Amino acid sequence: MEIDSPAKELRWGSSVLAGVLICKIVYNLTRTISAAFVKGYSELSCKQRIEWNNRGFSTFHAIVVAAGCLYLLASGLLNDSQNESAVFKTSTLSETIFGFSLGYFISDLAMILYYYPALGGPEYIVHHGLSLFSLTQALVFSQAHIYTMMVLFTEATTPFVNLRWYLDVAGLKNSRMYIWNGVALFLGWLLVRIILFIYLLWHIYTNFDQVKQVYPICFYTLLFVPPVVAAMNIFWFSKIARGMVKTLRKAKHSQ
């Protein structure tokens, strides 16, 4: 395996650049379409419109990446085979997805820092920083793609988070859609950010003999990043659960 293969470097660079450009395109499309068809968009403050558009490309990235990760994880392309452990398996699609996500996280982190703290506080900077580091080392060393893919699949909950914000800003916090979206967010978060992480940590533990053979930076990343992200997921999950209970109680009393 040549980690500095020119063909690989070109593919990585192209996918990262594509990620950045697509974020810009979707940002502009979200602004144009919302201004033309979304009632009340023009009444939002400047910061709210920026976040509205930002969440547009955030949602697009999440849908594309979650679909790609689900395909790879479900297809078994990164599973153990007779000749190779899952810890060392890679694919052109996984590398492309990682590059595309790098472009997204670079774009989103740049906006978070530029408009700080309007688009997110320090927890977002930590999350994006860890994501950039993990994706970069997965690409450069071409190892542990299955674990990076599992972590990246947690982006599947992002559309529900963004829809919750959209409905809140649009004054639809008491609507049935807001309630059902909250339930879907709770269940989705439980499935892909709690249960999946438990499986990820169990997989690392049961394959630790192979995990110890990866490059040192990949090894320590696997020991450090998943537990940190898992702790952040549990923290956010507790807030989501409290918010859902509060919303359901309010809806019940209003009937």
Salt bridges, closest charged atoms under 4 A:
GLU51 OE2 - ARG55 NH2 2.81
GLU95 OE2 - LYS8 NZ 3.65
GLU95 OE1 - ARG11 NH2 2.43
ASP108 OD2 - HIS128 NE2 2.68
GLU155 OE1 - HIS61 ND1 3.84
ASP209 OD1 - LYS212 NZ 3.87
